[in-house]
């Protein structure tokens, strides 16, 4: 194998495998701040896992990378943001996560 072939293979490996991307919230208590992104580091992670912790009327919002089957296994079917607790939701793209966030927090000024 010549040097040119090795370079082509290396570029294909580096560029061809793109990491799954999830939103990142810059302020954990503000769903409007979830405009940044972060790359998932595990190749098996194909879903964004949205954690919402509600305490005293404050909603702590955080996205983590997750395997879809694991996320959906623990996903919340109903979440009442007026009651203290913990809710989990799953989304599979930046756009889907935004639609979901807008539905969960309709009065957040978006």
Helices and strands as residue ranges (DSSP letters): H 3-16, E 21-24, G 31-33, E 36-39, E 47-55, E 58-66, H 68-74, E 85-91, H 94-104
